Amino acid sequence: MTKPSITTDVAIIGAGPAGLFAAFECSMLKMKSILIDTLDTVGGQCSALYPEKPIYDIPAHPNICAQSLIDSLEKQIKPFSIPRLLSNKVIEIEGQIGNFTLKTNKNNIIQAKAIIIAIGAGSFGPNRPPLENIEIYEQAKTVHYYIQKSEQFTGKNIVIAGGGDSAVDWALALKDKAKSITLIHRRDRFRASPESISRLEAAIHNKKINKLVPYQLYQLHGENGVLKTVDVISLDNHVKFIPTDHLLAFFGLTTDLGPLQLWNIEITQGRIPVTPSTCESSRKGIFAIGDIALYPGKLKLILQSFSEAAMAAYELYNIVNPDLPLHFEHSTTHGIPTKL
């Protein structure tokens, strides 16, 4: 059954920090927008993967946790009552600049004059270790690939597997909450910042964290998804049994650009090349911001995506309002628009 189409000025694909701020910038220029995301909530990876992880390079915030950043962005756009289509994946884009038609996997149709793509690295999911019956423990929430509430680990025996930032950062974050933390990795080198490595070494020395290398995951044991022990194995096949309540497996993410590759947009190494001054892609009227955007000097930083959102909004204003000139004004001059 065909649903009534939704008409807007700008369709924003991706509701992470870049998409949320793009919605704000469009609203400040009195353009209507809609947020579309495959997840069932806004926030992107900030909310889904590391809501409690601190971010240190957001201007005016010495540090702010990822979910608090998303909450603040939501508060910023609240006056505009921006509609959103969550748990929706855009599968088709037809038309041209000034007159695009987007279709989602749930048969929602959106008519828009311009499009902003802010999907980060694309849809994502965890790299799952190849362990027998691991799905039983996933469903029971004793095996985790990302953390949303650290309180659940208070007083528990934790095994953390992985050698990157996530493994090291969460070992440090949980060391004073958990009953025990065992950090395992297949080599005695961790890919994390020098400061994190220094703190990790101090925690290991003070017996706050037990480092077990070179080992990797071997088997899980428990009942009805309740984890009891994790078996790990060394390179010379020596097996150790670790009493465990929760396993945190951090082996990175798999990402998928999905139907983006069918939208007649130039893609280079999984990213969208854009004009640096406008963030417009090779397809006129379609813009890309955030991690998905590519240009000389590009940094994968949230703060840079905020600047890109503003540049894209000011450029596409001419598409939405071709006969209405835009005179740049600071927000302190015109304030928050009362009507879009």
Order of alpha helices (4+ residues) and beta strands (2+ residues): beta-beta-alpha-beta-alpha-beta-beta-alpha-beta-beta-beta-beta-beta-beta-alpha-beta-beta-alpha-beta-alpha-beta-beta-beta-beta-beta-beta-beta-beta-beta-alpha-alpha
